[in-house]
Amino acid sequence: MKKRKKMALTILLVIIVVSNFPPIYYFIGESYSYQNKDGSFVFTEQSSTIQNFEMAELRFENFKIRNPQNHNDILFRKFKLKPWKFWEWWNMFKNSEKYKLQYFN
């Protein structure tokens, strides 16, 4: 019985670790969306491409420079945190800044 529990725990840990590897995450990863308060800036991130969070920040900074009259200068995330999705854990750890943004519904 003890051996079965140990084997089950080992298999579970292997699944969690493997599902967080980039090649696997590419197929099961989500797209994330960001916007400012009035929706005049919108960006959708795509997993495993150059359209990542760093690009969202860069484009938002350029948006603020090109639109100084727009006072909605806070970037919000449009996605909810889902800690039960263990395949997202590495992404949450590696890109923690995007998860610190305020949620906008």
C-alpha positions as CSV (number, residue, x, y, z in Angstrom):
1,M,0.0,0.0,0.0
2,K,2.8,2.4,0.9
3,K,4.5,1.6,-2.4
4,R,1.4,2.5,-4.4
5,K,1.1,5.9,-2.7
6,K,4.7,6.6,-3.4
7,M,4.3,5.6,-7.0
8,A,1.1,7.7,-7.4
9,L,2.9,10.7,-5.8
10,T,5.9,10.2,-8.1
11,I,3.7,10.0,-11.2
12,L,1.7,13.1,-10.2
13,L,5.0,15.1,-9.6
14,V,6.3,14.0,-13.0
15,I,3.1,15.1,-14.7
16,I,3.3,18.5,-13.0
17,V,7.0,19.0,-14.0
18,V,6.7,17.8,-17.6
19,S,3.5,19.9,-18.2
20,N,5.5,23.0,-17.3
21,F,8.2,22.4,-20.0
22,P,8.0,24.9,-22.9
23,P,7.4,22.4,-25.7
24,I,4.4,20.9,-23.8
25,Y,3.2,24.3,-22.5
26,Y,3.1,25.6,-26.1
27,F,0.1,23.3,-26.8
28,I,-1.8,23.8,-23.5
29,G,-0.9,27.4,-22.7
30,E,-3.4,30.1,-22.7
31,S,-3.5,33.5,-24.4
32,Y,-3.6,36.5,-22.0
33,S,-5.2,39.8,-22.7
34,Y,-4.4,43.3,-21.3
35,Q,-6.0,46.7,-21.7
36,N,-6.2,50.1,-20.2
37,K,-9.4,51.3,-18.4
38,D,-11.2,52.7,-21.4
39,G,-10.2,49.9,-23.8
40,S,-8.3,52.3,-26.2
41,F,-5.3,50.0,-25.7
42,V,-5.7,46.2,-26.0
43,F,-3.1,43.6,-26.4
44,T,-3.4,39.8,-26.5
45,E,-0.4,37.7,-25.6
46,Q,0.2,34.4,-27.4
47,S,2.1,31.6,-25.7
48,S,5.6,30.8,-27.0
49,T,5.8,33.7,-29.5
50,I,7.3,37.2,-29.5
51,Q,3.8,38.5,-28.6
52,N,4.6,38.1,-24.9
53,F,4.2,40.2,-21.8
54,E,7.4,42.2,-22.5
55,M,5.9,43.2,-25.9
56,A,2.7,44.2,-24.2
57,E,4.6,46.5,-21.8
58,L,6.6,47.9,-24.7
59,R,3.5,48.6,-26.8
60,F,1.7,50.1,-23.9
61,E,4.6,52.5,-23.2
62,N,4.6,53.5,-26.9
63,F,0.8,53.9,-26.8
64,K,1.2,56.4,-23.8
65,I,3.8,58.4,-25.7
66,R,1.7,58.6,-28.9
67,N,-1.5,59.4,-26.9
68,P,-0.5,61.9,-24.1
69,Q,-4.1,63.2,-24.0
70,N,-5.3,59.7,-22.8
71,H,-5.2,59.6,-19.0
72,N,-6.0,55.9,-18.8
73,D,-2.3,55.1,-18.3
74,I,-2.7,51.9,-16.1
75,L,-2.4,48.5,-17.7
76,F,-4.8,45.9,-16.5
77,R,-4.9,42.1,-17.0
78,K,-8.1,40.7,-18.5
79,F,-7.6,37.2,-17.2
80,K,-8.3,35.6,-13.8
81,L,-5.6,33.9,-11.8
82,K,-6.1,30.1,-12.0
83,P,-3.6,28.5,-9.5
84,W,-5.3,25.1,-9.9
85,K,-3.9,24.9,-13.5
86,F,-0.6,23.3,-12.4
87,W,0.7,23.5,-16.0
88,E,0.8,27.3,-15.6
89,W,2.9,27.3,-12.4
90,W,6.2,27.8,-14.2
91,N,4.7,30.7,-16.2
92,M,3.3,32.3,-13.0
93,F,6.7,32.0,-11.4
94,K,8.8,33.1,-14.4
95,N,6.5,36.0,-15.5
96,S,5.2,37.1,-12.1
97,E,4.9,40.8,-13.1
98,K,1.9,40.2,-15.4
99,Y,0.1,38.4,-12.6
100,K,0.7,41.4,-10.3
101,L,-1.4,43.7,-12.6
102,Q,-4.8,44.6,-11.3
103,Y,-7.7,42.5,-12.8
104,F,-10.2,44.4,-15.0
105,N,-13.5,42.7,-15.7
